[in-house]
Amino acid sequence: MNARSRRRPVVLMAAALLFAGLSGAAVAEDMPGVTATSIKIGQTEAYSGNASAYGAIGRTLTALFKSVNEAGGVNGRKIDFISVDDGYIPPRTVEQTRRLVEEEGVSFMFNALGTPTNTAVQKYLNMKKVPQLFVATGADKWGDYQRYPWTIGYQPSYRTEAQVYAKYILKAAKAPKIAILFQNDDFGKDYVLGIKDVLGDQYDKLVVKAVSYESTDPTIDSQIVTLQASGADTLVIAAIPKMAAQAIRKVYDIGWHPLEFVSDVSVSVGAVIKPAGVEKAVGLITGLYGKDATDPAWANDPGMNEWRAFMKANMPDADLTDANYVYGYGVGLTLLQVLKQCGNDLSRANIMKQATNLKDLEIPTLLPGIKVNTSPTNYHPIRQLQLARWNGKTWERFGEVISGAGS
């Protein structure tokens, strides 16, 4: 064998090693945050600030993924879940999200909290083609799969929810005088739009006053006084837990007795109703899509017993009347199904593909008849809810489960 022929195997081996290295780099590029034994997932959460009641969601997800890891993970991979505080402040969300994506190298963002906060990073994440999965907000725009194909919602659309309330109001009174308290962002404005959808050209006649508040405001007492002065006999509260509790309490304390509605993001007995005063919320109406732990109907429900067992084993000191723990558990199970469907292909493209291909997924904490469904043209996973009224002890459901268009 001459020198040239002796060198050929060495050259071929070097080429093979180079090709393997390039292939590995390509795989790593396609699947950032993924190793043979783990997947790294990011979340921004309001552990501080006016929306800190929602911190229960992040704590639940942290506990859930820890328990999953202890049982072996998903498809042999452990979940490295990094949940960071943004205080419900959009500029801080931008900073934290960039850090998670560019420095921590997360595979995707999951269940980040808030409409204004997710809005602040939506274009960035879509430009980077980083999945923004199951955001913890019901803003209608999370269903815009054509403009933002890497962003998908989870809970029912706020706009659809408001349409349901408006239809109920029209059935309850021939000529209602409606007042609206709403957060001054896409979250609150969706409720105004939903009511307009139903009232049409009667909106200016029937809505006698609409007043906004900023998410950083310390109190909304003055807004409630202003709304009462309008002569309204119906009130729609589109507010986060802290403000919703303040509103419910103030309405009662000033002796106002309107037909009263509250956003489904503020139905937690532990985080909203108890702080407001359980007796002060009597008669309050909302829309539910999840089971409430205070409802005796679920005392022996297998799904809620599964949740209670999880809470007892992993979060024994948590307030079981706080619906945020139920929500966190349910959305966490939804993600686990996505990861199972991904198999060994954890590329960002496949994660998004599987997140948008969920068929009649049953989550044990959702109301009977409500299932998670997604498709490449349906980015509103949950489209149904049921009206419920606070009776002083629990949310008492009435009427049928209602399907919304999620438009």
C-alpha positions in Angstrom: 0.0 0.0 0.0 1.5 3.3 -1.0 1.4 6.5 1.0 -1.5 7.9 -0.9 -3.7 4.8 -0.3 -2.7 4.8 3.4 -3.8 8.4 3.7 -7.2 7.7 2.1 -8.9 5.9 5.1 -7.6 8.7 7.4 -9.1 11.3 5.1 -12.4 9.4 4.8 -12.5 9.0 8.6 -11.9 12.7 9.1 -14.6 13.5 6.6 -17.0 11.2 8.4 -16.2 12.8 11.7 -16.7 16.2 10.2 -20.0 15.2 8.7 -21.1 13.7 12.0 -20.1 16.9 13.7 -22.1 19.0 11.2 -25.1 16.7 11.5 -25.0 17.0 15.3 -24.8 20.8 15.0 -27.8 20.7 12.7 -29.8 18.6 15.1 -28.8 20.9 18.0 -29.9 23.9 15.9 -33.2 22.3 15.1 -33.8 21.2 18.7 -32.5 23.9 21.0 -32.9 23.1 24.7 -33.1 19.4 24.0 -30.6 16.8 25.0 -30.8 13.0 25.1 -32.1 13.2 28.6 -33.9 16.5 29.0 -35.9 19.3 27.5 -35.7 22.9 28.7 -38.9 24.9 28.9 -39.4 28.6 29.8 -42.2 30.6 31.5 -42.7 34.1 32.6 -45.1 34.4 35.6 -46.4 37.1 37.9 -44.9 36.0 41.2 -45.0 39.7 42.3 -47.1 42.8 41.6 -50.8 43.3 41.1 -51.3 40.0 39.4 -49.3 37.9 41.9 -52.4 35.7 42.6 -51.5 33.9 39.4 -48.2 32.9 40.8 -50.0 29.8 42.0 -50.1 28.6 38.4 -46.3 28.7 38.0 -45.9 26.9 41.4 -48.3 24.2 40.3 -46.5 23.6 37.0 -43.1 23.5 38.8 -44.5 20.8 41.2 -46.1 18.9 38.4 -43.0 18.7 36.2 -40.9 17.7 39.3 -43.3 14.8 40.0 -43.2 13.8 36.3 -39.4 13.8 36.4 -39.3 11.7 39.5 -41.4 9.1 37.6 -39.0 9.1 34.7 -40.0 12.1 32.6 -41.7 12.1 29.2 -40.4 9.7 26.6 -37.3 9.2 28.7 -36.5 13.0 29.0 -36.7 15.1 32.2 -38.4 18.5 32.0 -36.1 21.4 32.9 -38.7 24.0 33.7 -37.5 27.6 34.2 -40.2 29.8 35.6 -39.2 33.4 36.2 -40.9 36.5 37.7 -41.9 39.4 35.4 -44.2 41.1 37.9 -46.9 41.4 35.1 -44.8 44.3 33.7 -44.3 44.0 29.8 -40.8 45.5 29.6 -39.6 43.0 32.2 -41.3 40.3 30.3 -39.3 41.2 27.2 -36.1 41.1 29.2 -36.9 37.8 30.8 -38.1 36.2 27.6 -35.0 37.2 25.7 -32.8 35.8 28.5 -34.7 32.5 28.5 -34.5 32.1 24.7 -31.0 33.5 24.1 -29.1 32.7 27.2 -30.9 29.8 28.8 -31.6 28.3 25.4 -35.1 27.1 26.1 -36.9 24.9 23.6 -40.1 27.0 23.8 -42.2 29.3 26.1 -45.1 27.7 27.9 -48.1 29.2 29.6 -46.5 32.6 30.2 -49.0 34.8 32.0 -50.9 37.8 30.9 -52.3 39.6 27.9 -50.1 42.7 27.9 -47.0 40.7 28.8 -47.5 38.1 26.0 -48.3 40.8 23.6 -44.9 42.4 24.3 -43.0 39.3 23.1 -45.3 37.8 20.5 -43.6 39.3 17.5 -40.2 38.5 18.8 -41.0 34.8 19.5 -42.7 34.4 16.1 -39.7 36.0 14.3 -37.4 33.6 16.1 -39.9 30.7 15.4 -40.0 29.9 19.1 -43.3 28.2 20.1 -45.4 30.4 22.5 -47.6 27.6 23.8 -50.9 27.7 25.6 -50.5 31.3 26.9 -52.2 32.0 30.2 -54.6 34.6 28.8 -57.9 34.3 26.8 -57.3 37.3 24.6 -59.1 36.6 21.3 -56.0 37.4 19.2 -54.1 34.3 20.3 -56.1 32.5 17.7 -54.6 34.4 14.8 -52.8 31.5 13.3 -52.1 33.2 10.0 -50.2 36.2 11.4 -48.7 34.5 14.4 -48.3 30.7 13.6 -46.0 30.2 16.6 -48.5 31.5 19.2 -51.4 29.5 20.5 -53.9 30.2 23.3 -55.6 27.9 25.8 -58.6 29.1 27.6 -61.9 30.4 26.0 -61.7 33.7 24.2 -62.6 36.7 26.4 -64.6 38.1 23.5 -66.7 34.9 23.2 -67.2 34.9 27.0 -68.4 38.5 26.9 -70.8 37.6 24.1 -72.3 35.0 26.3 -72.8 37.5 29.1 -74.4 40.0 26.8 -76.9 37.5 25.5 -77.8 36.6 29.1 -78.2 40.2 30.0 -80.7 40.8 27.1 -82.7 37.8 28.3 -82.7 39.0 31.9 -83.9 42.6 31.1 -85.7 44.3 28.2 -83.8 47.5 28.5 -80.7 47.0 30.7 -78.4 49.9 31.7 -75.0 48.3 31.4 -71.7 49.5 33.0 -68.4 48.0 32.2 -65.1 48.1 34.2 -62.2 46.9 32.1 -58.5 46.7 32.2 -57.0 49.1 29.6 -55.4 46.6 27.3 -56.4 43.8 24.9 -57.6 41.7 27.8 -60.2 44.2 29.0 -61.0 45.6 25.5 -62.0 42.1 24.4 -64.9 42.2 26.8 -66.1 45.6 25.4 -65.8 44.1 21.8 -67.8 41.0 22.8 -70.6 43.0 24.3 -70.6 45.2 21.1 -70.8 42.1 19.0 -74.2 41.2 20.6 -75.7 44.7 21.2 -74.7 46.0 17.8 -76.2 49.4 17.1 -77.9 49.3 20.5 -74.5 49.4 22.3 -74.4 53.2 22.8 -77.9 53.1 24.1 -77.6 50.2 26.5 -74.1 50.7 27.8 -74.4 53.8 29.9 -70.8 53.9 31.1 -67.5 52.1 30.4 -64.5 52.9 32.6 -61.0 51.5 32.4 -58.2 51.0 34.9 -54.5 50.4 34.5 -53.0 47.1 35.6 -50.6 49.1 37.9 -53.4 51.1 39.6 -53.4 50.5 43.4 -57.2 50.6 43.6 -60.3 50.9 41.4 -62.7 52.3 44.1 -63.2 55.6 42.2 -64.1 53.8 39.0 -66.8 51.8 40.8 -68.3 55.0 42.3 -68.4 56.5 38.8 -70.1 53.5 37.3 -72.8 53.5 40.1 -73.4 57.2 39.4 -74.3 56.4 35.8 -77.5 54.7 36.9 -76.5 51.3 35.6 -78.4 48.2 36.8 -75.9 45.8 35.3 -72.1 45.6 35.8 -69.5 43.6 33.9 -66.1 43.4 35.6 -63.3 42.5 33.3 -60.5 42.5 35.8 -57.6 40.5 37.2 -58.0 39.0 40.7 -56.8 41.9 42.8 -59.0 44.4 41.0 -61.9 42.1 40.8 -61.9 41.5 44.5 -61.8 45.2 45.1 -64.6 45.8 42.7 -66.9 43.1 44.2 -66.2 44.5 47.7 -66.8 48.1 46.8 -70.0 47.4 44.9 -71.4 45.8 48.0 -70.0 48.4 50.5 -71.7 51.4 48.6 -75.0 49.6 48.6 -75.2 49.1 44.8 -77.1 46.0 43.7 -76.6 45.5 39.9 -76.8 42.3 38.0 -73.1 41.5 38.3 -70.7 39.6 36.1 -66.9 38.8 36.5 -64.3 37.6 34.1 -63.5 33.9 34.3 -59.9 34.7 35.1 -61.1 36.0 38.5 -63.3 33.1 39.7 -60.9 31.7 42.3 -62.6 31.4 45.6 -59.3 31.6 47.4 -57.8 34.4 45.4 -60.9 36.6 44.7 -64.1 35.7 46.5 -62.7 35.2 50.0 -60.7 38.5 49.8 -63.8 40.3 48.6 -66.0 38.7 51.2 -68.0 35.6 50.4 -71.2 37.3 51.4 -70.5 40.3 49.3 -70.2 38.2 46.1 -73.6 36.5 46.4 -75.4 36.6 43.0 -72.2 37.2 41.0 -72.2 35.5 37.6 -69.3 34.1 35.6 -68.5 31.5 33.0 -66.7 28.4 34.0 -64.8 25.8 31.9 -63.0 24.1 34.7 -64.2 22.3 37.8 -64.2 24.3 41.0 -62.9 22.6 44.1 -65.5 24.2 46.3 -68.4 22.7 44.3 -69.8 19.7 46.2 -70.7 18.1 42.9 -67.0 17.2 42.5 -66.5 15.8 46.0 -66.1 12.3 44.7 -65.2 13.1 41.1 -62.4 10.9 39.8 -60.7 13.8 38.0 -60.8 16.1 41.0 -59.7 13.3 43.3 -56.6 12.9 41.0 -55.9 16.6 41.4 -56.4 16.4 45.2 -54.0 13.5 45.4 -51.4 15.4 43.4 -51.9 18.5 45.7 -51.6 16.4 48.8 -48.4 14.8 47.7 -46.7 17.8 46.1 -48.3 21.0 47.5 -49.7 20.1 50.9 -49.9 23.6 52.2 -51.7 25.1 49.2 -55.1 26.7 49.5 -57.4 24.1 47.7 -60.1 26.8 47.2 -57.8 28.6 44.8 -58.8 27.7 41.2 -55.4 28.7 39.9 -54.0 25.4 41.2 -56.7 23.5 39.3 -55.9 25.5 36.1 -52.2 25.0 36.4 -52.6 21.2 36.8 -54.9 21.0 33.7 -52.8 23.1 31.4 -49.7 21.1 32.5 -51.4 17.8 31.6 -52.2 19.3 28.2 -48.5 20.1 27.6 -47.5 16.5 28.7 -49.8 15.2 26.0 -48.1 17.4 23.4 -44.7 16.1 24.5 -45.8 12.5 24.3 -47.1 13.0 20.8 -43.8 14.5 19.8 -42.0 11.2 20.5 -38.3 11.7 19.9 -38.8 14.6 17.4 -38.6 17.7 19.7 -37.8 20.1 17.0 -39.7 23.4 17.4 -41.6 22.7 14.2 -42.9 19.4 15.5 -43.7 20.7 18.9 -45.9 23.3 17.2 -47.4 20.7 14.9 -48.4 18.5 17.8 -49.7 21.4 19.9 -52.0 22.1 17.0 -53.2 18.5 16.5 -55.0 17.7 19.8 -58.2 15.7 19.2 -60.9 15.6 21.9 -58.3 15.6 24.7 -60.0 14.9 28.0 -58.4 16.8 30.9 -59.7 15.6 34.3 -60.2 19.1 35.7 -62.4 20.4 32.9 -66.2 20.4 33.1 -68.0 17.4 31.6 -68.4 17.8 27.9 -65.5 20.2 27.5 -62.5 18.9 25.7 -59.3 20.3 24.3 -59.3 20.5 20.5 -56.8 22.2 18.2 -55.9 22.1 14.5 -53.6 24.0 12.2 -56.6 26.5 11.8 -57.9 26.4 15.3 -55.7 28.0 17.9 -58.5 28.3 20.5 -58.1 24.9 22.4 -61.1 25.4 24.7 -64.2 27.0 23.2 -66.9 26.1 25.7 -68.1 27.4 29.1 -71.0 27.2 31.5 -72.6 30.0 33.4 -72.4 29.8 37.2 -73.7 32.0 40.1 -72.0 32.5 43.5 -74.4 31.3 46.2 -72.4 32.2 49.2 -70.6 28.9 49.4 -69.7 27.8 45.9 -70.2 28.5 42.2 -73.6 27.0 41.3 -73.7 26.1 37.6 -76.8 26.7 35.6 -77.8 26.3 31.9 -76.0 24.2 29.4 -72.4 24.0 28.3 -72.2 26.7 25.7 -69.9 26.6 22.6 -68.3 29.8 21.4 -67.1 30.7 18.0 -63.7 31.8 19.3 -63.6 34.3 16.5 
